[in-house]
């Protein structure tokens, strides 16, 4: 059984997830920790729970989901893993900080550890996460699906009763709708959805109530 710890991070209230199982191994998904308190809270949780982080996963390359990558790299030696189509974002976090937030960002950007692709499988402990390529919010947007536990981490592709924006660089409304209809809506209705922002939901609830999936 998976243990999912959620940290609400940064000025955009992004959800960072630490996902572990009984083996003690864990993955960290979308480390958006911005200030020192947020960064320390995640590291402290991992250490206090005696977890062993084995992957730093990114649903996409936007800064609010990557603020804390350097902390995870420094603390645990993990390099971010993301889709190659978002490499242009992941390599330019300082410019994103200036463009999106008007903030200086002087943290070093960790080297990318692995490019993810549709159908890749991320293993940790006794669990597997399948990579679903869901472009639209960004060209390299992905979701992480655990079939065994009926859980999907959707980043900014799908929110409770909403979807991600597509007005950022290389976003595409047509691609997002296609991802929702051909990938997301094909998951079982009882799949629990852990979003990049906001509360949890289920695929079935979104298919019934979210106008973009109906």
C-alpha positions as CSV (number, residue, x, y, z in Angstrom):
1,X,0.0,0.0,0.0
2,X,1.2,3.5,-0.8
3,X,1.7,6.2,1.7
4,X,1.3,9.6,0.1
5,X,2.4,12.7,1.9
6,X,1.4,16.1,0.4
7,X,3.2,19.3,0.9
8,X,1.5,22.5,-0.3
9,X,4.3,24.7,-1.6
10,X,5.2,28.2,-2.8
11,X,3.0,31.2,-3.7
12,X,0.9,29.1,-6.2
13,X,0.1,26.4,-3.6
14,X,1.5,23.7,-5.6
15,X,1.3,20.1,-4.4
16,X,4.5,18.2,-3.8
17,X,4.2,14.5,-3.2
18,X,6.4,12.1,-1.3
19,X,5.1,8.6,-2.2
20,X,6.5,5.6,-0.3
21,X,5.6,2.0,0.4
22,X,6.4,-0.6,3.1
23,X,9.9,-1.1,1.6
24,X,10.9,2.4,2.7
25,X,11.8,3.5,-0.8
26,X,10.0,6.6,-2.1
27,X,9.7,8.9,-5.0
28,X,9.3,12.7,-4.8
29,X,7.0,14.2,-7.4
30,X,7.1,17.8,-8.4
31,X,9.2,19.4,-5.7
32,X,7.9,22.9,-5.6
33,X,9.4,23.9,-2.3
34,X,10.3,27.5,-2.4
35,X,11.5,29.0,0.9
36,X,13.8,27.4,3.4
37,X,10.9,26.2,5.7
38,X,9.3,24.3,2.8
39,X,12.5,22.8,1.7
40,X,13.5,21.7,5.2
41,X,10.0,20.2,5.9
42,X,10.3,17.8,3.0
43,X,13.9,16.7,3.9
44,X,12.9,16.4,7.5
45,X,9.9,14.2,6.7
46,X,12.0,11.9,4.5
47,X,14.6,11.6,7.2
48,X,12.3,11.2,10.1
49,X,10.3,8.5,8.3
50,X,13.6,6.8,7.4
51,X,12.7,6.8,3.7
52,X,15.1,6.2,0.8
53,X,14.3,8.5,-2.1
54,X,15.1,6.8,-5.4
55,X,13.5,9.1,-8.0
56,X,12.8,12.8,-8.4
57,X,9.9,13.0,-10.9
58,X,8.6,16.0,-12.7
59,X,5.2,16.1,-14.3
60,X,6.4,19.1,-16.3
61,X,9.1,21.8,-16.3
62,X,7.3,24.8,-14.9
63,X,9.1,26.5,-12.0
64,X,6.4,26.2,-9.4
65,X,6.8,22.4,-9.7
66,X,10.6,22.6,-9.8
67,X,11.6,25.3,-7.2
68,X,13.0,22.7,-4.8
69,X,14.8,20.3,-7.2
70,X,18.2,21.6,-6.1
71,X,17.4,20.8,-2.4
72,X,16.5,17.2,-3.3
73,X,19.6,16.9,-5.4
74,X,21.8,18.3,-2.6
75,X,20.1,16.2,0.2
76,X,19.7,12.9,-1.6
77,X,21.7,13.0,-4.8
78,X,18.7,12.7,-7.1
79,X,18.5,14.4,-10.5
80,X,15.1,15.4,-11.9
81,X,13.5,13.1,-14.4
82,X,11.1,14.6,-17.0
83,X,10.0,14.4,-20.6
84,X,12.5,15.6,-23.2
85,X,10.0,18.1,-24.6
86,X,10.2,20.1,-21.4
87,X,13.9,20.3,-21.3
88,X,13.8,23.9,-22.5
89,X,11.8,24.8,-19.4
90,X,13.9,22.8,-16.9
91,X,17.1,24.3,-18.1
92,X,15.9,27.9,-17.7
93,X,14.4,28.2,-14.2
94,X,15.9,31.6,-13.5
95,X,14.3,33.0,-16.6
96,X,11.0,31.5,-15.6
97,X,11.3,33.1,-12.2
98,X,11.9,36.5,-13.8
99,X,9.1,36.1,-16.4
100,X,6.4,34.6,-14.2
101,X,7.0,36.0,-10.8
102,X,9.4,38.9,-11.2
103,X,11.7,37.2,-8.7
104,X,15.4,36.4,-8.7
105,X,16.2,32.7,-8.6
106,X,19.8,32.0,-7.7
107,X,19.6,28.3,-6.9
108,X,21.7,26.0,-9.1
109,X,19.7,23.9,-11.6
110,X,20.5,20.2,-11.1
111,X,21.4,18.3,-14.3
112,X,18.6,16.2,-15.7
113,X,19.0,12.6,-14.8
114,X,16.7,10.9,-17.3
115,X,14.2,11.8,-20.0
116,X,10.9,10.1,-19.6
117,X,8.8,8.8,-22.4
118,X,5.3,7.4,-22.9
119,X,5.1,3.9,-21.5
120,X,8.2,4.1,-19.3
121,X,7.9,2.4,-15.9
122,X,9.3,4.0,-12.7
123,X,10.0,1.4,-10.0
124,X,10.4,1.9,-6.3
125,X,9.9,-0.6,-3.5
126,X,7.3,-3.0,-4.7
127,X,5.4,-0.5,-6.8
128,X,5.4,0.7,-10.4
129,X,4.4,4.1,-11.9
130,X,3.6,4.1,-15.6
131,X,4.5,7.3,-17.5
132,X,1.5,8.7,-19.5
133,X,2.4,11.5,-21.9
134,X,-0.2,14.2,-21.7
135,X,0.9,17.2,-23.6
136,X,-1.1,20.5,-23.6
137,X,-0.2,22.5,-20.5
138,X,3.4,22.0,-21.7
139,X,4.6,19.9,-24.6
140,X,6.3,17.5,-22.2
141,X,3.6,17.1,-19.7
142,X,3.3,13.6,-18.2
143,X,1.2,11.9,-15.5
144,X,2.3,9.0,-13.3
145,X,-0.2,6.1,-13.0
146,X,-0.1,3.3,-10.5
147,X,-2.4,0.7,-11.8
148,X,-2.1,-1.6,-8.8
149,X,-3.3,1.2,-6.4
150,X,-5.6,2.9,-8.9
151,X,-3.8,6.3,-8.4
152,X,-2.7,8.9,-10.9
153,X,-0.6,12.0,-10.3
154,X,-1.7,14.5,-13.0
155,X,0.4,17.6,-12.4
156,X,-1.3,20.5,-14.2
157,X,-3.0,18.4,-16.8
158,X,-6.1,17.8,-14.7
159,X,-7.5,19.5,-11.6
160,X,-10.7,18.9,-9.7
161,X,-13.4,20.3,-12.0
162,X,-10.8,22.1,-14.1
163,X,-7.7,21.7,-16.3
164,X,-4.4,23.3,-16.8
165,X,-3.8,26.5,-18.7
166,X,-2.4,26.4,-22.2
167,X,-1.4,30.1,-22.7
168,X,2.2,29.6,-21.7
169,X,5.1,29.0,-24.1
170,X,4.4,26.0,-26.3
171,X,1.1,25.2,-24.6
172,X,-1.7,23.8,-26.8
173,X,-5.4,23.7,-26.1
174,X,-5.9,21.2,-28.8
175,X,-3.2,18.9,-27.4
176,X,-4.6,19.2,-23.9
177,X,-8.1,18.2,-25.0
178,X,-6.7,15.3,-26.8
179,X,-4.7,14.2,-23.8
180,X,-7.8,14.4,-21.6
181,X,-10.0,12.5,-24.0
182,X,-7.6,9.8,-25.2
183,X,-5.5,9.2,-22.1
184,X,-7.0,10.6,-18.9
185,X,-10.6,9.7,-19.5
186,X,-9.5,6.1,-20.4
187,X,-8.4,5.4,-16.8
188,X,-10.8,3.5,-14.5
189,X,-13.5,5.6,-12.9
190,X,-12.3,4.8,-9.4
191,X,-8.8,6.0,-10.0
192,X,-7.8,8.6,-7.4
193,X,-6.4,11.8,-8.9
194,X,-3.7,13.7,-7.1
195,X,-3.5,17.0,-8.8
196,X,-0.7,19.6,-9.2
197,X,-2.8,22.1,-7.3
198,X,-5.9,21.8,-5.2
199,X,-7.7,18.8,-3.7
200,X,-7.9,15.2,-4.8
201,X,-10.6,13.9,-7.0
202,X,-11.4,10.8,-9.0
203,X,-11.6,10.0,-12.7
204,X,-15.2,9.1,-12.4
205,X,-16.2,12.3,-10.7
206,X,-14.3,14.4,-13.3
207,X,-16.0,12.5,-16.2
208,X,-19.4,13.2,-14.6
209,X,-18.8,16.9,-13.6
210,X,-15.8,18.4,-15.4
211,X,-17.0,20.0,-18.6
212,X,-13.6,19.3,-20.3
213,X,-14.0,15.6,-19.9
214,X,-17.7,15.2,-20.6
